[in-house]
Amino acid sequence: MLAEILSEAGSTTRHVYFPTDGFISLVSVIDGSPGIEVGMVGQEGMLGAHLALGVASQPLHALVQGAGTALRINARAFRAELSQSPALQSAVARYLHVLMTQLAISTACVRFHSVQPRLARWLLMTQDRPVSNSFHVTHEFLAYMLGVRRVGITSAASALRRDGLISYHRGHVTVLDRKGLEAAACTCYAADCRSYAAVMG
């Protein structure tokens, strides 16, 4: 369900999720702040990979942002399967590497890149996961995910729309020019893609 909270940071992991469409936002919340998105999980990954490290608590806040479906398995059953399958152990270890790389890139991105290229990156990452050119998202939500003021999102989205890269009306975004959006995005998007391709194949 859209906006459903799947886990809170520090809570005990009860289930592992494998999205088949839609996506999950990984949000870092510090000192009661609204939080900022530091990662995404879609059909390329899973929520709960930290169990492979023997850690039961959730490291980040996780909520559904692209409504869709997911496969779910009890955490205990997942650990049992993991202990019996070297292939699964290898796949989860590789995905953990990709996820850690994404978290590191996102942290640097927030510090060094301006709002417009970061927004372009976020739109590309979102488009990749539901595999759709169109999706619903509000300026308020984008400001929350990118950790900026709403006026910054409005200005950045208007620039992307003016350049013919996206259309935006009442929270409905359509990517019109994928190549142009890739060119407008910060280098972090390409770095994410290279990391996944190199490790996951």
Phi and psi in degrees as a GROMACS rama.xvg file:
@    title "Ramachandran Plot"
@    xaxis  label "Phi"
@    yaxis  label "Psi"
@TYPE xy
-56.7573  133.499  LEU-2
72.6065  4.91331  ALA-3
-67.6391  132.76  GLU-4
-84.0822  118.662  ILE-5
-89.1494  -29.787  LEU-6
-163.844  156.141  SER-7
-115.689  146.902  GLU-8
-55.5236  131.959  ALA-9
91.1244  -11.6076  GLY-10
-79.1182  157.604  SER-11
-74.7923  132.947  THR-12
-73.835  119.751  THR-13
-103.238  -28.8475  ARG-14
-140.403  154.153  HIS-15
-109.896  135.479  VAL-16
-116.253  138.156  TYR-17
-122.196  94.5011  PHE-18
-60.724  137.209  PRO-19
-103.357  -22.4746  THR-20
-156.767  171.901  ASP-21
72.7497  -171.933  GLY-22
-157.115  162.893  PHE-23
-114.929  132.584  ILE-24
-92.3768  136.146  SER-25
-102.902  118.103  LEU-26
-119.701  132.937  VAL-27
-96.9501  124.889  SER-28
-118.93  124.625  VAL-29
-125.297  128.938  ILE-30
52.8119  42.072  ASP-31
74.2728  11.4681  GLY-32
-69.1155  160.877  SER-33
-59.8378  -24.9345  PRO-34
99.9236  170.545  GLY-35
-146.616  140.636  ILE-36
-72.6162  130.468  GLU-37
-117.614  -6.39894  VAL-38
-167.68  164.616  GLY-39
-132.116  147.055  MET-40
-127.418  122.997  VAL-41
-127.98  -149.151  GLY-42
-68.1396  -10.0626  GLN-43
-83.3029  -8.94886  GLU-44
-146.086  -152.669  GLY-45
-154.252  157.708  MET-46
-108.715  119.332  LEU-47
119.985  11.9984  GLY-48
-62.8257  -22.8186  ALA-49
-62.0496  -18.8168  HIS-50
-61.29  -27.598  LEU-51
-66.8158  -17.5684  ALA-52
-92.9971  2.6564  LEU-53
80.3611  17.8527  GLY-54
-106.72  124.736  VAL-55
-91.1647  -22.5873  ALA-56
-87.6433  146.594  SER-57
-73.0682  131.306  GLN-58
-81.3525  -23.7433  PRO-59
-137.605  160.284  LEU-60
-72.3028  132.732  HIS-61
-126.869  126.173  ALA-62
-139.883  149.799  LEU-63
-73.5078  125.272  VAL-64
-119.413  -24.0241  GLN-65
-115.323  104.999  GLY-66
-57.9763  137.013  ALA-67
-179.457  -151.747  GLY-68
-122.745  160.564  THR-69
-151.229  151.04  ALA-70
-85.8893  141.756  LEU-71
-132.127  139.576  ARG-72
-135.482  142.709  ILE-73
-59.5675  140.814  ASN-74
-58.929  -40.2647  ALA-75
-65.4998  -42.1615  ARG-76
-65.1057  -38.0118  ALA-77
-63.7328  -44.4007  PHE-78
-62.8411  -35.7161  ARG-79
-65.1371  -45.1269  ALA-80
-62.6372  -40.3269  GLU-81
-62.2931  -39.1832  LEU-82
-69.1656  -20.443  SER-83
-102.648  -6.60674  GLN-84
-126.757  102.413  SER-85
-60.0418  -33.2781  PRO-86
-65.1831  -42.179  ALA-87
-67.0345  -40.9994  LEU-88
-57.4546  -44.2111  GLN-89
-65.0535  -44.086  SER-90
-63.8139  -43.0514  ALA-91
-68.3634  -38.5629  VAL-92
-62.5825  -41.2417  ALA-93
-66.1582  -40.2696  ARG-94
-66.2975  -37.0253  TYR-95
-59.3064  -39.0321  LEU-96
-63.1125  -45.4103  HIS-97
-61.458  -43.2366  VAL-98
-65.1578  -43.2736  LEU-99
-63.3176  -37.6045  MET-100
-64.188  -43.0544  THR-101
-61.4077  -42.9789  GLN-102
-63.0586  -40.94  LEU-103
-67.1466  -42.653  ALA-104
-63.7003  -42.183  ILE-105
-61.8355  -39.4738  SER-106
-62.4141  -46.4805  THR-107
-66.6164  -36.2661  ALA-108
-60.7969  -44.721  CYS-109
-60.9871  -37.6022  VAL-110
-76.6784  -38.5844  ARG-111
-110.946  -15.4977  PHE-112
-109.864  148.387  HIS-113
-79.8556  172.299  SER-114
-63.6179  -44.3784  VAL-115
-61.5573  -50.9672  GLN-116
-65.4553  -30.0439  PRO-117
-69.1076  -38.689  ARG-118
-64.2563  -42.3616  LEU-119
-59.9754  -42.0952  ALA-120
-61.227  -45.7875  ARG-121
-61.8675  -42.0071  TRP-122
-63.904  -39.5655  LEU-123
-65.7665  -43.5443  LEU-124
-64.0229  -37.9545  MET-125
-68.2548  -42.4801  THR-126
-62.845  -36.5675  GLN-127
-62.1029  -35.8556  ASP-128
-81.3135  -50.8835  ARG-129
-76.2437  -7.38451  PRO-130
53.6008  54.1253  VAL-131
-143.558  150.126  SER-132
-83.1315  -14.327  ASN-133
-127.851  144.078  SER-134
-160.855  163.83  PHE-135
-101.3  128.766  HIS-136
-159.637  138.249  VAL-137
-98.0646  161.479  THR-138
-62.38  -37.0295  HIS-139
-60.9448  -44.1754  GLU-140
-66.5438  -42.2065  PHE-141
-62.0929  -39.6144  LEU-142
-62.0165  -39.6745  ALA-143
-64.9637  -46.8888  TYR-144
-66.5975  -38.8829  MET-145
-91.7601  -6.36341  LEU-146
69.9628  36.29  GLY-147
-130.89  172.114  VAL-148
-74.4841  153.408  ARG-149
-58.6652  -36.6548  ARG-150
-62.2952  -31.8508  VAL-151
-66.8983  -39.6874  GLY-152
-66.2329  -43.1373  ILE-153
-58.9234  -44.6526  THR-154
-65.0553  -44.6598  SER-155
-67.4863  -43.46  ALA-156
-65.0778  -37.3208  ALA-157
-63.9371  -39.135  SER-158
-66.0823  -42.0751  ALA-159
-66.1679  -37.0472  LEU-160
-69.6776  -41.3434  ARG-161
-62.2344  -32.9623  ARG-162
-81.543  -0.520648  ASP-163
78.7458  18.4571  GLY-164
-87.2038  -32.6181  LEU-165
-139.415  160.77  ILE-166
-115.041  149.668  SER-167
-147.314  122.555  TYR-168
-149.837  117.728  HIS-169
50.76  47.2825  ARG-170
82.4955  1.70685  GLY-171
-104.415  115.943  HIS-172
-105.618  134.845  VAL-173
-126.508  127.561  THR-174
-79.9373  118.31  VAL-175
-96.6006  -31.7668  LEU-176
-136.115  90.7698  ASP-177
-60.6183  -47.0803  ARG-178
-62.759  -41.3695  LYS-179
-64.374  -37.7637  GLY-180
-67.7307  -37.3301  LEU-181
-63.141  -39.4824  GLU-182
-68.0851  -31.4781  ALA-183
-80.3199  -20.907  ALA-184
-74.3097  156.433  ALA-185
-69.6343  166.109  CYS-186
-65.5561  -11.6546  THR-187
-63.4613  -32.4381  CYS-188
-64.152  -47.4181  TYR-189
-63.7421  -36.1387  ALA-190
-64.6264  -40.5573  ALA-191
-59.9004  -46.3121  ASP-192
-63.8829  -42.2046  CYS-193
-63.4017  -42.3271  ARG-194
-60.0714  -47.0039  SER-195
-64.9745  -44.9222  TYR-196
-63.7568  -38.6197  ALA-197
-69.4897  -36.7347  ALA-198
-95.3989  -41.4913  VAL-199
-94.7742  -20.1921  MET-200
